[in-house]
């Protein structure tokens, strides 16, 4: 029985860098959403729920 073909190390490293880039991009988008101000109209609507 033959073993699974080995991957070149370069591909694994580039995939890792690619995943890291995606993770950084997602963190950045999330942080911008968290930092965004809540529009006054939305705060007004939320206040009416009380």
C-alpha positions in Angstrom: 0.0 0.0 0.0 1.4 3.4 -1.0 1.4 6.3 1.4 -0.4 9.5 0.6 1.6 11.9 -1.7 3.4 14.5 0.4 2.7 18.1 -0.2 5.4 20.5 -1.0 6.2 22.7 2.0 5.7 25.9 0.0 2.0 25.1 -0.5 1.4 24.5 3.1 3.1 27.7 4.1 1.2 29.7 1.5 -2.1 28.2 2.7 -1.2 29.2 6.2 -0.5 32.7 5.1 -3.7 32.8 3.1 -5.7 31.7 6.2 -4.0 34.2 8.3 -4.8 36.9 5.7 -8.5 35.9 5.7 -8.6 35.9 9.5 -7.0 39.4 9.7 -9.5 40.7 7.2 -12.5 39.2 9.1 -11.2 40.7 12.4 -10.8 44.1 10.7 -14.4 44.0 9.3 -15.8 42.9 12.7 -13.9 45.6 14.6 -15.1 48.3 12.2 -18.7 47.2 12.7 -18.3 47.2 16.5 -16.7 50.7 16.4 -19.6 52.1 14.2 -21.9 54.6 15.9 -25.5 53.7 16.4 -27.7 56.1 14.3 -29.8 58.5 16.4 -33.0 57.2 14.7 -32.2 53.6 15.9 -31.6 54.9 19.4 -34.9 56.7 19.3 -36.7 53.5 18.2 -35.0 51.5 20.9 -36.0 54.1 23.5 -39.6 53.7 22.5 -39.5 50.0 23.4 -38.9 50.7 27.1 
